[in-house]
Amino acid sequence: MADFTDEDLSGSRLTRVDLSNTRFERVHLEHVELIDSEMYDMTIRGTDLVGVRMHGVEIVDLDIVGEVVKLTVNGIDVASFVQEELDRRHPGRAAMRPTDPDGFRAAWDLLEELWAGTVERARRLDPAVLHESVDGEWSFIETLRHLAFATDAWLSRAILGDPSPWHPLELPWDQMPDTPGIPRDRAARPSLEEVLELRESRRDAVRRYLDELTQETLDGDTEPIDGPGWPPPESFPVAQCLRTILNEEWEHRLYAERDLAILETRT
């Protein structure tokens, strides 16, 4: 089996090549063209597909989980259909796109209520199970660690201006390059209570900020932060930063519920 790691294969031309059972992980697939191709048993993870064109292809049993902005199938953009169906299936999802301070406060109230139920569901499992991965995804504990990181990135650093707010247990996304000062201890095995304590402190910080949020502040931009870290030292709309936090909380709770259901069947 060929193994290509940390190689630049951009501009390659593959003709009459069999890529069945191939795994793409952390791969750049911008402006890729697939012509008269069949896609069988391929796995693509942590990869951006931007400007991809597929013509004359045969696609069987395609499962996409991710952010879909524009997806055209046989001339029809289906992205809006997907968004509408997700809103229908998950009441409250549309509330994660607020435009005013009261909307952000209401969205956070809903997230806290939903997460309380998810945590109670997790408590009913053996603590060791909460460190188990399902299908290569983060464990429940790792999910909570990542959400603490997301809050510190977009609230503590981007909005409040702390250049290095990280706690040692926080966990960035897997595809993020190693960055000086940002923790990434995948071997850590903190207890649920340890992680919930960290999580509570970050949730409280969001709550305090939203309680004082005004429309003028919401319509403003952040000041760039000097020094390495995430997000990069740029200015961002405050509303974008806050919606990123809402999106992280919403989507990762759905992933957690999905995986908890599988872990329950194992036990």
ZABAPA-63207 format. One record per residue (C-alpha): x, y, z; residue in one letter. Coordinates in Angstrom, 2 decimals. Example, Ala and Ser with C-alpha at 12.3 -4.5 7.8 and 13.67 -1.06 7.14 Angstrom:
<recs>
REC;12.30;-4.50;7.80;A
REC;13.67;-1.06;7.14;S
</recs>
This chain:
<recs>
REC;0.00;0.00;0.00;M
REC;1.41;3.39;-1.00;A
REC;1.66;5.95;1.81;D
REC;2.04;9.64;0.98;F
REC;2.61;11.84;4.04;T
REC;3.69;15.50;4.09;D
REC;4.25;15.50;0.34;E
REC;3.33;18.07;-2.28;D
REC;1.40;16.28;-5.01;L
REC;-0.37;19.40;-6.27;S
REC;-0.82;19.56;-10.02;G
REC;-0.74;15.75;-10.34;S
REC;-2.68;14.01;-13.10;R
REC;-4.10;10.58;-12.29;L
REC;-5.46;8.64;-15.26;T
REC;-6.90;5.10;-15.06;R
REC;-5.73;4.82;-11.44;V
REC;-7.50;2.65;-8.85;D
REC;-7.96;4.55;-5.56;L
REC;-10.53;2.19;-4.02;S
REC;-10.31;1.88;-0.22;N
REC;-8.14;5.01;-0.09;T
REC;-8.10;7.29;2.96;R
REC;-7.57;11.03;2.60;F
REC;-6.78;12.77;5.89;E
REC;-5.85;16.45;6.30;R
REC;-5.49;16.77;2.53;V
REC;-5.94;19.90;0.43;H
REC;-8.39;19.16;-2.38;L
REC;-8.94;22.69;-3.64;E
REC;-9.88;22.95;-7.34;H
REC;-9.68;19.19;-7.96;V
REC;-11.36;17.73;-11.05;E
REC;-12.81;14.21;-11.21;L
REC;-13.83;13.20;-14.73;I
REC;-15.48;9.87;-15.69;D
REC;-14.54;8.39;-12.30;S
REC;-16.11;5.94;-9.88;E
REC;-15.84;6.55;-6.13;M
REC;-16.01;3.41;-4.00;Y
REC;-15.09;2.89;-0.33;D
REC;-13.15;6.14;0.04;M
REC;-12.77;7.98;3.35;T
REC;-12.08;11.72;3.45;I
REC;-11.54;13.29;6.89;R
REC;-10.44;16.72;8.02;G
REC;-10.19;17.90;4.42;T
REC;-11.37;21.04;2.63;D
REC;-13.05;20.57;-0.75;L
REC;-13.16;23.99;-2.41;V
REC;-13.95;24.52;-6.06;G
REC;-14.14;20.76;-6.73;V
REC;-15.68;19.66;-10.02;R
REC;-17.03;16.15;-10.66;M
REC;-18.30;15.26;-14.14;H
REC;-19.38;11.89;-15.50;G
REC;-18.88;10.29;-12.07;V
REC;-20.65;7.37;-10.43;E
REC;-21.18;7.97;-6.73;I
REC;-22.77;5.24;-4.63;V
REC;-23.60;5.60;-0.91;D
REC;-21.97;9.00;-0.34;L
REC;-22.12;10.20;3.30;D
REC;-21.12;13.81;3.98;I
REC;-20.75;15.23;7.50;V
REC;-19.44;18.78;7.63;G
REC;-20.12;22.39;6.72;E
REC;-21.79;22.54;3.32;V
REC;-21.96;26.06;1.86;V
REC;-22.73;25.26;-1.78;K
REC;-23.32;21.79;-3.20;L
REC;-24.64;21.41;-6.72;T
REC;-25.95;17.99;-7.79;V
REC;-26.94;17.64;-11.45;N
REC;-27.41;21.39;-11.72;G
REC;-29.36;21.84;-8.46;I
REC;-27.85;23.58;-5.43;D
REC;-29.02;21.33;-2.57;V
REC;-27.27;23.18;0.27;A
REC;-30.37;25.24;1.14;S
REC;-32.50;22.07;1.19;F
REC;-30.07;20.51;3.65;V
REC;-30.12;23.57;5.91;Q
REC;-33.92;23.70;5.94;E
REC;-34.20;20.00;6.74;E
REC;-31.65;20.28;9.56;L
REC;-33.62;23.20;11.03;D
REC;-36.77;21.09;10.83;R
REC;-35.22;18.06;12.47;R
REC;-33.50;20.03;15.23;H
REC;-35.79;22.65;16.77;P
REC;-33.61;25.43;18.12;G
REC;-30.98;25.17;15.41;R
REC;-32.24;28.33;13.70;A
REC;-31.81;30.15;17.03;A
REC;-28.06;29.64;16.67;M
REC;-28.06;32.39;14.01;R
REC;-29.06;35.41;16.14;P
REC;-28.68;39.01;15.03;T
REC;-29.19;40.95;18.26;D
REC;-28.02;40.69;21.91;P
REC;-31.31;39.20;23.14;D
REC;-31.04;36.53;20.45;G
REC;-27.54;35.59;21.58;F
REC;-28.66;35.41;25.21;R
REC;-31.63;33.21;24.27;A
REC;-29.38;30.93;22.19;A
REC;-27.00;30.52;25.13;W
REC;-29.90;29.72;27.48;D
REC;-30.98;26.96;25.09;L
REC;-27.47;25.54;24.77;L
REC;-27.00;25.39;28.53;E
REC;-30.32;23.57;28.88;E
REC;-29.50;21.06;26.13;L
REC;-25.98;20.41;27.37;W
REC;-27.26;19.77;30.90;A
REC;-29.30;16.86;29.54;G
REC;-26.35;15.54;27.54;T
REC;-24.06;15.62;30.57;V
REC;-26.63;13.77;32.67;E
REC;-26.81;11.12;29.96;R
REC;-23.02;10.79;30.05;A
REC;-23.00;10.45;33.85;R
REC;-25.03;7.25;33.56;R
REC;-22.15;5.55;31.76;L
REC;-19.03;4.02;33.26;D
REC;-16.49;6.88;33.59;P
REC;-13.94;4.90;31.59;A
REC;-16.34;4.76;28.62;V
REC;-16.26;8.55;28.37;L
REC;-12.66;8.28;27.15;H
REC;-13.63;5.90;24.33;E
REC;-13.64;7.01;20.71;S
REC;-16.46;6.11;18.35;V
REC;-15.43;5.68;14.73;D
REC;-12.21;7.64;15.22;G
REC;-13.98;10.73;16.60;E
REC;-13.18;12.53;19.85;W
REC;-14.28;10.90;23.06;S
REC;-16.89;12.67;25.18;F
REC;-14.17;14.03;27.47;I
REC;-12.13;15.26;24.50;E
REC;-15.21;17.00;23.09;T
REC;-15.64;18.99;26.32;L
REC;-11.94;19.85;26.30;R
REC;-12.22;21.13;22.75;H
REC;-15.21;23.32;23.57;L
REC;-13.22;24.97;26.35;A
REC;-10.53;25.71;23.76;F
REC;-13.09;27.15;21.32;A
REC;-14.46;29.49;23.99;T
REC;-11.01;30.71;24.95;D
REC;-10.08;31.19;21.29;A
REC;-13.08;33.26;20.23;W
REC;-14.05;34.97;23.49;L
REC;-11.01;35.19;25.76;S
REC;-8.47;35.80;22.98;R
REC;-10.31;37.28;20.00;A
REC;-12.85;39.45;21.85;I
REC;-11.41;40.08;25.32;L
REC;-7.80;40.39;24.17;G
REC;-6.02;37.75;26.27;D
REC;-3.19;36.56;23.97;P
REC;-2.74;33.23;25.79;S
REC;-5.83;32.17;27.77;P
REC;-5.28;28.43;27.43;W
REC;-5.73;25.81;30.15;H
REC;-3.42;22.75;29.91;P
REC;-6.42;20.45;29.34;L
REC;-7.80;22.39;26.39;E
REC;-7.70;20.67;23.03;L
REC;-7.52;22.32;19.59;P
REC;-8.87;20.60;16.52;W
REC;-6.71;17.77;15.18;D
REC;-5.78;19.48;11.91;Q
REC;-4.44;22.60;13.61;M
REC;-0.64;22.84;13.26;P
REC;1.31;22.69;16.51;D
REC;1.51;26.27;17.79;T
REC;3.81;27.54;20.57;P
REC;1.92;28.03;23.81;G
REC;-1.24;26.13;22.76;I
REC;-1.71;22.81;24.60;P
REC;-2.42;19.56;22.78;R
REC;-2.19;16.71;25.28;D
REC;-4.09;13.87;23.63;R
REC;-2.78;11.43;26.24;A
REC;-4.40;13.25;29.17;A
REC;-7.20;11.36;30.92;R
REC;-8.94;13.87;33.18;P
REC;-12.10;12.87;34.98;S
REC;-15.50;14.10;33.89;L
REC;-15.67;16.33;36.96;E
REC;-12.31;17.94;36.17;E
REC;-13.38;18.76;32.66;V
REC;-16.81;20.00;33.75;L
REC;-15.14;22.39;36.19;E
REC;-13.06;23.82;33.35;L
REC;-16.09;23.93;31.13;R
REC;-18.21;25.70;33.72;E
REC;-15.64;28.49;34.10;S
REC;-15.64;29.08;30.33;R
REC;-19.44;28.94;30.09;R
REC;-19.70;31.47;32.91;D
REC;-17.35;33.78;31.02;A
REC;-19.65;33.63;27.97;V
REC;-22.69;34.27;30.14;R
REC;-21.10;37.33;31.78;R
REC;-20.14;38.75;28.40;Y
REC;-23.58;38.17;26.88;L
REC;-25.31;39.70;29.91;D
REC;-23.55;43.01;29.18;E
REC;-23.67;42.75;25.37;L
REC;-25.12;45.75;23.52;T
REC;-26.02;46.14;19.87;Q
REC;-23.22;48.65;19.42;E
REC;-20.66;46.16;20.69;T
REC;-22.19;43.35;18.64;L
REC;-21.90;45.43;15.47;D
REC;-18.22;46.20;16.14;G
REC;-14.94;44.47;15.36;D
REC;-12.26;42.98;17.60;T
REC;-8.75;44.37;18.02;E
REC;-5.96;42.20;16.54;P
REC;-3.98;40.25;19.16;I
REC;-0.20;40.15;18.93;D
REC;1.64;36.87;19.37;G
REC;1.10;33.27;18.25;P
REC;-2.19;31.57;18.88;G
REC;-5.64;31.03;17.48;W
REC;-7.37;32.85;15.96;P
REC;-4.58;34.63;14.06;P
REC;-3.75;38.28;14.85;P
REC;-6.53;39.78;12.76;E
REC;-9.65;41.83;13.38;S
REC;-12.95;39.92;13.35;F
REC;-16.60;40.99;13.60;P
REC;-17.74;40.42;17.18;V
REC;-20.93;38.76;15.91;A
REC;-18.86;36.27;13.88;Q
REC;-16.80;35.32;16.95;C
REC;-19.91;34.74;19.05;L
REC;-21.67;32.76;16.33;R
REC;-18.59;30.55;16.03;T
REC;-18.93;29.70;19.72;I
REC;-22.64;28.95;19.29;L
REC;-21.95;26.75;16.27;N
REC;-19.22;24.81;18.09;E
REC;-21.51;24.20;21.06;E
REC;-24.48;23.16;18.90;W
REC;-22.70;20.84;16.49;E
REC;-20.48;19.11;19.05;H
REC;-23.46;18.38;21.29;R
REC;-25.12;16.60;18.37;L
REC;-21.94;14.59;17.77;Y
REC;-21.77;13.78;21.47;A
REC;-25.39;12.59;21.57;E
REC;-24.78;10.43;18.49;R
REC;-21.72;8.79;20.07;D
REC;-23.29;8.40;23.52;L
REC;-26.09;6.39;21.90;A
REC;-23.50;3.99;20.47;I
REC;-21.59;3.77;23.74;L
REC;-24.83;2.90;25.55;E
REC;-25.33;-0.09;23.27;T
REC;-21.80;-1.30;24.05;R
REC;-22.49;-1.33;27.78;T
</recs>
